Amino acid sequence: MVVLSGGTGDGAGRRCLPPALVAAEVLLACVDGAIASVAVFQLLRMYFRNQQLGWTRQKIFHLMIGSSNIGYLIYFITTLVATCEGWLCWSGGCGFILMACPQILFLAAFLLLLSFWVDLCHQPNDEDEEDDGQGYNETLLEKSKVKPGSHQAVGRRRCCSLRTIHVGSRQKFVIMVIVLTFICVVAFTLLIWAGKGKNPIDASVMARVYLDIFSAVFLLLGGALACYGILLFLKMKKVRSEMVSTEMWKVAGLAVLSLLCFVSSSILALVTNIPLQVLSYWLPDQPNSIDSSVFIFLYYFIGSSVPSGFVLWVMREMPPRLIVERPIQSSVVTIIRDRPTASQNPQWRAAVTSSQNKALKASPI
């Protein structure tokens, strides 16, 4: 196993990363841990604020971004331990699959965002005019799909029920793409593991091919988000609404930020092998640890942390609180005076009976 030269070691087969790379890994772990904590905290707040909504798009985005950053946190911490301890399985595919899994979750989150934007851009204009801008807010955030007066029906569903998730045709396509991507990652992991033995398979070449394909996918994703973000921005600009105006700039910010972050990180990965340098068997013999640590930090911070944090900021609004509708109980108070002549008066009895009947008919069931 090729190890870093210049690192501090405990023995012949144990070499740790240089201090600059350790600092970059620790800093990235802290950033991803903070983003994951915010995502989980917001997800819990949404759940306890309104437990009847089920899995809305806002909750799904928080769950996916939180899971992705937790995966990055585990990956960075495990990298430091595995490299310093000299784990054999780390160079046999364990490190590669730990690096790929959070990337898949991150890719899935922004593919879902793109699918929602595509749905909205191809939505008929008649629906836009009828919604008066409500569809934009629901497509981007979707705090609630519950109509007034339907709390009793929704109350019978549990929050974790999959029936509350509306999966469209484009969202099904995204799920299929993510499943195929995960299968490809498993295949590349097996090839990398086989490449460590005596066979013509080169593990470093397999990892490089995967990195190039994944970088090309993010290049296309950044361009698609920018194109549909501009189309959605122009479409929302035609709607006169204060809420739509706010959401319009959120869409524009997400589109521009996604384009800049994904293009820059993808170009950095295509030009160099920076994302693979923390996996020990792809490291050069005498790397410049300062440059490598800076590039590794920029690759993950710009390509993952900044977009994740911006999405959490855009979706920071809490869903409306659940208002339990209770039936209005109407009561008729009858004042009876202690006068025998009044109680025996037929007209008085008819008036009291008529008022009681009207009150009972007006009360909801």
N, C-alpha and C positions, 0 to 999 in steps of 0.2 A: 504494500500500500504506500503510495506516494504521500509524504507528509511535508509540512511546511518547514523550511529551514529558517533558523533564526528565532524560533519559538522556544519557550521554556519547556523542558521535558522532565519527566520523572524516571524515565528509563529508556531502554533501547527502542521499544515499540510504542511509546507514549509521548506524543508531542502536542502541546496546546497551541492554539491560535496566537498570533502576535497581539500585543496589547491594543493596537489600533483597530484590528478586526473585532476583538472582544468588546471594545467600547462601542463600535457600530452595532454589533449584535445586541448588546444590552440596551442601547438606546432605542433600537427598533422594537425590542420586546416591551419596553416601557410604553412606547407610543401605541402599539397594538393592544397592549393590556388596557390602557386607558380608553381606547375606542370601544373595545369589547365590553368594558364595564359600563360605559354610557349606554351602549345598545341594549344590554341586558336590563339595566335600571329603567330605561324608557319603556322597554317591553313589559316589565312588571307593572309600571305605572299605568300603562294602557289597559292591562288586564284587570287591575283592581278598580280602575276608574269606571269601566263599563264591561262587565263580564258577559253580557248578552250579545256582543257584536260578533264573537267568533274570530276566525282568522281573516282579518282584512289585509289588504295589500301593504298597509303601513306596518302591521305586525310582522308580515312575512319578510319585508325588507330589513327590519331590525333584527329578526332572527338570523337571516342569512349573513348579514354584515357582521353581527356579533359572533357567529360561528366561524366565519372566515378569519376574523382577527384573533379569535382564540386559537385557531389552527396555526396561524403565523407565530403567536406567542409560544406555543408548544414547540414549533419547529426551531425557533431561534434559541430557546433554552436547551433543547435536546442537542442542537448543533455544538454548543459549547461543551456540554458534558461528553457527547459521543466522540468528538475530536480529541479531547484531552485524555479520555479514558481508552481510546483506541478500539472502539467497538468494531468488530469485524462485519456485522450485519449492516452497519451504516454505509459502507462502501459497496454492499451487495444489493442495494435497492431500498433499504429502509429510509435512508435519508432522502432519496428521490421521491418516494411516495408521500413522505411527510411534507415535502416542499410543494408537491403537485395538488394535494387535497384542498388546502385553503385557496389556491389559485382557481380551482374548479368552482368552489362556492362563490368566490368573488366574481368570476365570469358569469355564473348563473344569475346573480343579482342584477348585473347590468344588462344581460340579455332579456331578463324579464322587464326591466325598465324600457328597453327598446321595443319590446312587443307591445307594451301598453301605449307607447307613443305612436306606433304604427297603427294600432286599432283606432286611436283617436284621430289621426290624420286622414284615415280612410272612412271616417264616420260621415254619414250623410249630413248635409247642411241643415235639413229640416230638424233633425234631432238637436243640433247645436242651438238653433233659435228657440226651440221649445224649452231647453234646459236653462237658457240664459246664463251660460257659463258654469253651471253646477258640474257638468261633466268633466271639465278640465280639472277641477279640484278633486273630484272623486277618482279620476284616472291617475293623478299624480300622488295623492295622499290616501283617498278613500277612507275617511274616518268612519263612515257608517253607511250601510245600505238599508238601514231599518227605517221604515216609514212610520209616521206618527200613528199611534193606535194599534201597532202590531207587536207590542212588547209581550203580550201574553203568549203569542205564537212563538216568538223568538226565545222566550224564557224556558221553553221545553227543550231547547237544544243546549248542549254543553259547549263550553268554549273550545275544547280540543276536537270537536266533531269536524270531520272532513267534509260533511255535507254543506257547511257554511262557506266553503271555498268555491268560488266560481272560476272554473278553468276554461278559458276560451281556446279556440283552435290554434292560435299563434302561441299561446302559453303551453299547449301540449307539444308543439313543435320544439319549444325551448327545452322542455323536460326531456324530450327524445335526444336532443343534441347533447345535453349534459350527461345523460346515461351513456351515450356513445363515447363521449370524451373520457368518462371514467373508465370505460372498458379499454380505451386506447392507453390510458395511463397504466392500467394493470398489465397490458401487453408489453409496454415499454419497460416496466419494472421487471418483468420476467426476462426480457431480453438483456437488460443490464445485469441481472443476477447471473444469467447464463454466460455473459461476456467476461465474467471474472474467472471462468474456468479455461480449460485448454480447448478452444474452438475459435473459428475465424470471426466470431462476433466481437466487435469492439464496443465496450460499454460507453466510452466517452463519445463515440460517434452517435450512438443511440440517444444519449442524453442531449447532444447538440441538435440532432434532428427534431426531437421533441420541443426543445426551446425555440428553434426557428419557426416551427409550425404554430406554437402557442403565441409567439410574438406577432406573427402575421395575422392571427385571429384577432388579437387586440388592436392591431392597426385598422383592420376592417371594422371592428366594433366602434372604435373612436370616430371613424369617418361616418358610419351609419348614424350614430347618435348625434353628430353635428348636423347632418343633412335633415334628419327628421326633427331635430330640435328647432332648426330654422323654419321648417314648414309649419310646425306646431306654433311657433312664435308668431308667424305671419297670420295664421288662422285665428289665434286668440286675440290678435291685435284688432280684428274686425268686431269683436264683441265689446260693447261698452258696459263694463262692470268693474267696480273697485276690486272685488275679489279676483277676477280674471286678470286684472292688471298686476296684482301681486304674484299670482302663479305664473304669469307670463315671464317675469324676470327670473323666477326660479328655474323655469325650463331653459331659458337662455344661458343662465349661469352653469347649469348642469351640462348643457351641450358644449359650451366653450371649454369648461374645465376637463370634461372627458376627452375631448379631442387633444388638448395640450398634454394631459398626463399620459394617456395611452400611447400617443405617438412618440413622445420623448422617451418613455420607459422601453417601448418596443425597439426603437432605434438603438438605444443603449445596449439592449440584450442582443440584437442582431450584430452589432459591430464588435462587441466583446463577449467574453464568456463569464461576465461578472456574476450572474445569478447562480452559476454552477461552481464558483470558486470556494464556497463554504463547504462543499462536499469534497472530502480530502483527496480522492483519487483523480480529480480534474484540476488540482492546483498545479501551477507551474513550480519549477524547482526553486527559483528565487524571485518571488513576486515582490512588487513594491507594495508593502502592506498599507501605507498611507493612501495611495491612490485606490487600491482595492477596497479599502474600508469606506472611502468617500463614495465610490461608484456603487457599492452595495447598498449603502444608506440611501443614496438618491434613487436607485432603482425601486426599492420597496417603498420608500416614503412617498415619492411622486406617483408611482404606478398603483399603489394600493391604499396607503394611509390617507392621503389627501382626498381622493374621491370618496372613500368611505366616510370620512368625517364630514364632508360637504353634504352627502346624502342624509346623514343623521341630522345635520343642521336644517336642511330643507324640510324634513319630516318631523320637526320637533313639536308641532302642535299636537295637543292632546285631543282625543275624541270627546264628543259631548258626554256629559254624565247621564247615566240612565235615570229617567224619570218614570217611576212606577205609577201608572194611572190607576187610581182607586175609584170605584163607583161612588157617585155622589148619593148619599143617603138623605133623602128628604123626609122631614118629619113635619107633621101638622100639629100645631099646638092649639088646642081648643080651650078657650076660657069659658067656663060655665059659672055663671053667677048663681048664687043660692037664692033663686027666685022661682018659686013653683009655677008662676004664671008663664015665665020664659021657657022653662023646660017642657011645658005642656003646649006651647005655641006651635002649631003645625008648620007655619012659614019659617020659623027659626030652625026647626029640625031639617027642613028641606035645604036651607042655605048651608048648614054644616055638612050635610051629606054630599052636596054638589061640590064644595071646596075640597073635601077629602078625595073624591073621585078624580078631580083635575090634578091634584098633587101626585096621586099614584100613577096616572098616565104619563106625567112629565118625568118621573124618576127613571134613570137608565137601568138596564138589566145587567 
